[in-house]
Amino acid sequence: MIAERLDQNLQFEAAEHFFRYIFNPTDGSSYPSPDKYWVTKPFFENVNDKYWQQNINNIMLGINSGNQGLVQDVTDWRNNPFQPHYIAQYRTVVYQKTTVMKYLDHLRASWPRSRSWHRRSTRCCWCARRQPASTPAAC
């Protein structure tokens, strides 16, 4: 993911920009939750029924009940175990969960830096207000 690489390079604003192409948790539109937070069409269209169908427990129950479509999907997964994108195309929920987890990692990585910048800028502003106009701030 491009946003993940930008996070590693400490380019948090650019990473946030790229995350918002896929997932926007601040969307205030009238679409139902959680669909409205997904910007990309396949994720936006992946409604709650599909979440339920793509749950691994439900897939296993379907296999046990003899659902041949699910049996064929699992056979494909077993034949291509080291191709995660091939496997995830059957279960887009996997991509969605990964995106949310990476977004949370991004927030966790960028939060201390933004907070320390805020503390420094607030402290300097406070110091500058305490100094007479002719004396430069010591911060």
C-alpha positions in Angstrom: 0.0 0.0 0.0 1.3 3.4 -0.9 0.0 4.9 2.3 1.8 2.4 4.4 5.1 3.2 2.7 4.5 6.9 3.2 3.9 6.2 6.9 7.3 4.4 7.1 8.9 7.5 5.6 7.2 9.8 8.2 5.0 11.5 5.5 1.8 11.3 7.5 -0.2 13.9 5.7 0.4 12.3 2.3 -0.4 8.9 3.8 -3.7 10.2 5.2 -4.5 11.6 1.7 -4.0 8.1 0.1 -6.0 6.3 2.8 -8.9 8.6 2.1 -9.0 7.3 -1.5 -10.1 4.0 -0.1 -11.5 4.6 3.4 -12.9 7.9 4.8 -14.2 7.5 8.4 -15.2 11.2 8.4 -17.8 10.9 5.6 -21.0 12.7 6.7 -23.2 11.5 3.8 -26.6 10.1 4.2 -25.6 6.6 3.0 -26.0 3.9 5.7 -23.1 2.9 7.9 -20.6 1.3 7.4 -21.0 1.5 3.6 -20.6 5.3 3.5 -17.1 5.1 4.8 -15.8 3.1 1.8 -14.8 5.2 -1.2 -14.0 2.4 -3.6 -17.0 0.9 -5.3 -16.4 -2.8 -4.5 -16.1 -2.0 -0.8 -19.0 0.4 -0.9 -21.3 -2.2 -2.4 -20.2 -4.9 0.0 -23.2 -4.7 2.3 -23.9 -6.4 5.6 -25.3 -9.6 3.9 -22.0 -10.1 2.1 -20.1 -9.6 5.4 -22.1 -12.4 6.8 -21.6 -14.7 3.8 -17.9 -14.1 3.7 -17.4 -14.9 7.4 -15.0 -17.9 7.6 -17.4 -19.8 9.9 -20.2 -19.4 7.5 -18.0 -20.6 4.6 -17.1 -23.7 6.6 -20.7 -24.4 7.4 -21.5 -24.0 3.7 -18.8 -26.5 2.8 -20.2 -29.0 5.4 -23.6 -28.6 3.9 -22.3 -29.5 0.5 -22.3 -26.1 -1.2 -20.3 -26.9 -4.4 -19.5 -23.2 -5.1 -17.8 -22.8 -1.7 -16.0 -26.2 -2.1 -14.6 -25.0 -5.5 -13.5 -21.7 -3.9 -11.7 -23.4 -1.1 -10.1 -25.8 -3.6 -8.8 -22.7 -5.5 -7.4 -21.2 -2.3 -5.6 -24.5 -1.5 -4.1 -24.6 -5.0 -2.9 -21.0 -4.8 -1.8 -20.6 -1.1 0.8 -17.9 -1.7 -1.3 -15.6 -3.8 -3.1 -13.4 -1.2 -4.8 -11.2 -3.8 -6.1 -14.2 -5.6 -7.6 -15.5 -2.4 -8.9 -12.1 -1.3 -10.9 -11.5 -4.5 -13.3 -14.1 -3.2 -13.6 -12.4 0.1 -13.3 -8.6 -0.2 -14.0 -8.3 3.5 -10.4 -9.4 4.0 -9.2 -6.3 2.1 -11.6 -4.1 4.1 -10.4 -5.4 7.4 -6.7 -5.0 6.4 -7.4 -1.4 5.2 -9.0 -0.5 8.5 -6.2 -2.1 10.5 -3.5 -0.3 8.5 -5.5 3.0 8.9 -5.5 2.5 12.7 -1.7 1.8 12.6 -1.4 5.0 10.6 -3.3 7.0 13.2 -1.3 5.4 16.0 2.0 6.3 14.2 1.1 9.8 13.4 -0.6 10.8 16.6 2.5 11.3 18.9 4.2 13.4 16.3 1.2 15.6 15.7 0.7 16.0 19.5 4.4 16.8 20.1 4.3 19.4 17.3 1.1 20.9 18.9 2.8 21.1 22.4 5.9 22.8 20.9 3.9 25.3 18.9 1.5 26.0 21.8 4.4 26.4 24.3 6.3 28.8 22.0 3.2 30.8 21.5 2.7 31.0 25.2 6.4 32.0 25.7 6.1 34.6 23.1 3.1 36.1 24.8 5.0 36.3 28.1 8.0 38.1 26.6 8.0 41.9 26.0 7.6 42.8 22.3 11.3 43.9 22.0 12.7 40.6 23.5 12.7 37.5 21.3 11.1 34.4 22.8 13.6 32.0 24.4 11.8 28.8 23.2 
